[in-house]
Amino acid sequence: MKRGKRYTALLEKVDLKKAYPLRDAVEKVKELASAKFDETVEIHMRLGVDPRKSDQMVRGGVDLPHGTGKTVRVLAFASGEKVKEAEEAGADYVGGDDMIEKIQKGWSDFDAVVATPDMMPKIGKIGKILGPKGLMPSPKNGTVTQDIGNAVKAMKKGKVTFRVDRTGVIHGPVGKVSFEPEKLYENAVEFIKEVWRLKPQSAKGEYFKSIYIAPTMGPGIKIDVADVKNNILK
């Protein structure tokens, strides 16, 4: 595959064969940011699981201590008193059947979805729309709850939800390249720890097969998994 001049120049700044300690990788990822916008820093983790097996499906959510650096538009599905609770917590959109109808017609101007349990049977109608986008609410990641107010606040602050894809990889944002290195590091640590905590009991062999961190428009930097185990997960 042919690479552009900008991308080729970035490759000269990183040793693709080397596995870096997380702190060093965070410093390096800032060097690789070259776009005219504030690039998102993403973490990619290949897990030793078989997503086809229900007992090896890894999904959850993590409250990043320094947020994602992104303004999150939250859609809350609620009814009755919970509507006011969601609105007061800062939800950008609150509703039920009306929102479902809008989504069925193609509306998608939101970044996160939370819901009260009683709304889930209705939301099932749009599961095929929300699911592929990783937006389907789930009790496992805290986006289906009676405590809708705190769920909204968590998403607005920078809670990241994730689920392993069919190739066994988890992707997620851990901040922006404009963040101070320490903040990016602390966010990445929280993400890694939460994925580790969710390790399925039925998973055999190495759980963390590989970890990479990368800016939106730059190459991935390989993280030293042994360093993660020794200094972060100990």
Secondary structure as the mmCIF struct_conf table of DSSP 4:
data_model
#
loop_
_struct_conf.conf_type_id
_struct_conf.id
_struct_conf.beg_label_comp_id
_struct_conf.beg_label_asym_id
_struct_conf.beg_label_seq_id
_struct_conf.end_label_comp_id
_struct_conf.end_label_asym_id
_struct_conf.end_label_seq_id
HELX_LH_PP_P HELX_LH_PP_P1 LYS A 2 GLY A 4
HELX_RH_AL_P HELX_RH_AL_P1 LYS A 5 LEU A 11
TURN_TY1_P TURN_TY1_P1 GLU A 12 LYS A 13
BEND BEND1 VAL A 14 VAL A 14
TURN_TY1_P TURN_TY1_P2 LEU A 16 LYS A 17
HELX_LH_PP_P HELX_LH_PP_P2 LYS A 18 ALA A 19
STRN STRN1 TYR A 20 TYR A 20
HELX_LH_PP_P HELX_LH_PP_P3 PRO A 21 PRO A 21
HELX_RH_AL_P HELX_RH_AL_P2 LEU A 22 GLU A 31
TURN_TY1_P TURN_TY1_P3 LEU A 32 LEU A 32
BEND BEND2 ALA A 35 PHE A 37
HELX_LH_PP_P HELX_LH_PP_P4 GLU A 39 GLU A 39
STRN STRN2 THR A 40 LEU A 47
BEND BEND3 GLY A 48 GLY A 48
TURN_TY1_P TURN_TY1_P4 PRO A 51 ARG A 52
BEND BEND4 LYS A 53 LYS A 53
HELX_RH_3T_P HELX_RH_3T_P1 SER A 54 GLN A 56
STRN STRN3 ARG A 59 ASP A 63
TURN_TY1_P TURN_TY1_P5 PRO A 65 HIS A 66
BEND BEND5 GLY A 69 LYS A 70
STRN STRN4 VAL A 74 PHE A 77
TURN_TY1_P TURN_TY1_P6 GLY A 80 GLY A 80
HELX_RH_AL_P HELX_RH_AL_P3 GLU A 81 ALA A 89
TURN_TY1_P TURN_TY1_P7 GLY A 90 GLY A 90
BEND BEND6 ASP A 92 ASP A 92
STRN STRN5 TYR A 93 GLY A 95
BEND BEND7 GLY A 96 GLY A 96
HELX_RH_AL_P HELX_RH_AL_P4 ASP A 97 GLN A 104
TURN_TY1_P TURN_TY1_P8 LYS A 105 GLY A 106
BEND BEND8 ASP A 111 ASP A 111
STRN STRN6 ALA A 112 ALA A 115
HELX_RH_3T_P HELX_RH_3T_P2 PRO A 117 MET A 119
HELX_RH_AL_P HELX_RH_AL_P5 MET A 120 ILE A 123
HELX_RH_3T_P HELX_RH_3T_P3 GLY A 124 ILE A 126
HELX_RH_AL_P HELX_RH_AL_P6 GLY A 127 LEU A 130
HELX_RH_3T_P HELX_RH_3T_P4 GLY A 131 LYS A 133
TURN_TY1_P TURN_TY1_P9 GLY A 134 GLY A 134
HELX_RH_3T_P HELX_RH_3T_P5 PRO A 139 ASN A 141
TURN_TY1_P TURN_TY1_P10 GLY A 142 GLY A 142
STRN STRN7 VAL A 144 VAL A 144
BEND BEND9 GLN A 146 GLN A 146
HELX_RH_AL_P HELX_RH_AL_P7 ILE A 148 LYS A 157
TURN_TY1_P TURN_TY1_P11 GLY A 158 GLY A 158
STRN STRN8 LYS A 159 ARG A 163
TURN_TY1_P TURN_TY1_P12 ARG A 166 THR A 167
BEND BEND10 GLY A 168 GLY A 168
STRN STRN9 VAL A 169 LYS A 176
TURN_TY1_P TURN_TY1_P13 VAL A 177 SER A 178
BEND BEND11 PHE A 179 PHE A 179
HELX_RH_AL_P HELX_RH_AL_P8 PRO A 181 ARG A 197
TURN_TY1_P TURN_TY1_P14 LEU A 198 LEU A 198
TURN_TY1_P TURN_TY1_P15 GLN A 201 SER A 202
BEND BEND12 GLY A 205 GLY A 205
BEND BEND13 TYR A 207 TYR A 207
STRN STRN10 PHE A 208 PRO A 215
TURN_TY1_P TURN_TY1_P16 THR A 216 MET A 217
BEND BEND14 GLY A 218 GLY A 218
STRN STRN11 ILE A 221 LYS A 222
STRN STRN12 ILE A 223 ILE A 223
HELX_RH_AL_P HELX_RH_AL_P9 VAL A 225 ASN A 231
TURN_TY1_P TURN_TY1_P17 ILE A 232 ILE A 232
#
